Amino acid sequence: MKRPLGVTLLALLIIFGALWAFSFLLWSFDVGRPLPRGAYNALNSFFGTPADFGPLWQLSLAAIGVVCLVLGWGLWTLRNWARRIVIIVTATRLLTSFLVLVWLLVEFAPFGVSDYFSPFSLVVAANLLMLAYLLHPTVKRAFGVIPASA
């Protein structure tokens, strides 16, 4: 079966995340300044200099990049194990985003939460849509979970 457009976009988005992790890893090593000078100065002022990062942080970025590349490839080639892992990660993000949203509502309700509520409600909605999409019968059929004749 042909790969659905949503799966293609999701795979590309995950691969883009891997490229982002690898570029941030390069920045943390201060290798050839891959970013423009203004962006480099902004990152330094926000996160600190690359020397402030330890090897554990750099190893974490490398691991995230590799996992994202493998998951992106798995979705691109319609591997069901990749769909399952993305479902687990998406469900975890949905739960944590929802808990943060509830915490914001409880903790900051007297002060007005409109500044914080909107981004987290969008994250919850995006994760909910992604989870529903990955569990849809058409997507399952593309990954071979449901036989094509069903």
C-alpha positions in Angstrom: 0.0 0.0 0.0 1.1 3.5 -0.7 2.4 5.6 2.2 -0.2 8.1 3.5 0.6 11.8 3.2 0.3 12.3 7.0 2.8 9.5 7.6 5.2 11.1 5.1 4.9 14.5 6.9 5.3 12.9 10.3 8.5 11.0 9.1 9.9 14.2 7.6 9.2 16.1 10.8 10.9 13.5 12.9 13.9 13.5 10.6 14.0 17.3 10.8 14.1 16.9 14.6 17.1 14.6 14.2 18.9 17.2 12.0 18.1 19.9 14.6 19.6 17.7 17.4 22.7 17.1 15.4 23.1 20.8 14.5 22.7 21.7 18.2 25.3 19.0 19.0 27.7 20.6 16.6 27.0 24.0 18.2 27.7 22.6 21.6 31.2 21.5 20.4 31.8 24.9 18.9 32.7 23.3 15.6 33.1 25.9 12.8 30.1 28.0 14.0 27.5 26.4 11.8 25.0 29.2 12.7 25.1 32.9 11.7 26.9 35.1 14.2 23.7 36.7 15.5 22.0 33.3 16.1 25.2 32.1 17.8 25.3 35.1 20.1 21.6 34.6 21.0 22.2 30.9 21.8 25.2 31.8 23.9 23.2 34.4 25.9 20.3 32.1 26.4 22.0 28.7 27.0 25.5 29.7 27.9 28.7 29.0 26.0 29.3 25.6 24.4 32.0 25.0 27.1 29.2 25.0 29.7 27.7 21.8 28.3 29.0 18.5 29.6 29.6 15.3 27.7 26.4 13.8 29.2 24.3 16.5 27.5 26.2 16.0 24.2 25.7 12.3 24.4 22.0 12.9 25.0 21.7 15.1 21.9 23.5 12.4 19.9 21.2 9.7 21.2 18.1 11.8 20.5 19.4 12.5 16.9 20.0 8.8 16.2 16.7 7.7 17.7 14.8 10.3 15.6 16.6 9.3 12.4 15.8 5.6 13.0 12.1 6.4 13.8 11.9 8.7 10.8 13.3 6.0 8.6 10.9 3.5 10.2 7.9 5.6 9.5 9.1 6.4 6.0 9.4 2.7 5.2 6.1 1.9 6.9 7.6 -0.2 9.7 5.0 -1.0 12.4 7.6 -1.0 15.2 8.2 2.7 14.4 4.5 3.5 14.5 4.2 1.8 17.9 7.1 3.7 19.4 5.8 7.0 18.0 2.4 6.1 19.5 4.0 5.5 22.9 6.0 8.7 22.8 3.0 10.7 21.6 0.8 9.2 24.4 3.5 10.1 27.0 3.7 13.7 25.6 -0.1 14.0 25.6 -0.3 12.9 29.3 2.5 15.2 30.5 1.2 18.1 28.5 -2.3 17.6 29.9 -0.9 17.4 33.4 1.0 20.6 32.9 -2.1 22.3 31.5 -4.1 21.2 34.6 -1.4 22.4 36.9 -1.3 25.8 35.1 -5.1 26.1 35.5 -5.0 25.2 39.2 -2.0 27.1 40.1 -2.4 30.3 38.1 -6.2 30.6 37.8 -6.4 33.7 40.0 -3.8 35.5 38.0 -5.2 34.6 34.5 -3.6 31.8 32.5 -4.2 33.0 29.0 -0.5 33.5 28.3 0.3 29.9 29.3 -2.9 28.1 28.5 -2.8 28.6 24.7 0.5 27.0 24.0 -0.1 24.0 26.2 -3.6 23.5 24.9 -2.2 23.5 21.4 0.4 20.9 22.4 -2.4 18.8 23.9 -4.5 19.1 20.8 -1.6 18.4 18.4 -0.7 15.2 20.4 -4.3 14.1 20.5 -4.7 14.5 16.7 -1.4 12.7 16.1 -2.4 9.8 18.3 -5.8 9.6 16.7 -4.2 9.6 13.2 -1.7 6.9 14.0 -4.5 4.7 15.4 -6.8 5.3 12.4 -7.7 2.1 10.4 -6.3 3.6 7.1 -2.9 4.2 8.7 -2.9 0.8 10.4 -3.7 -0.7 7.0 -0.7 1.1 5.5 1.6 -0.3 8.2 0.1 -3.8 7.6 -1.6 -4.1 11.0 -5.0 -4.5 9.3 -5.0 -6.7 6.2 -5.7 -4.8 3.0 -8.8 -6.8 2.2 -10.5 -5.9 5.5 
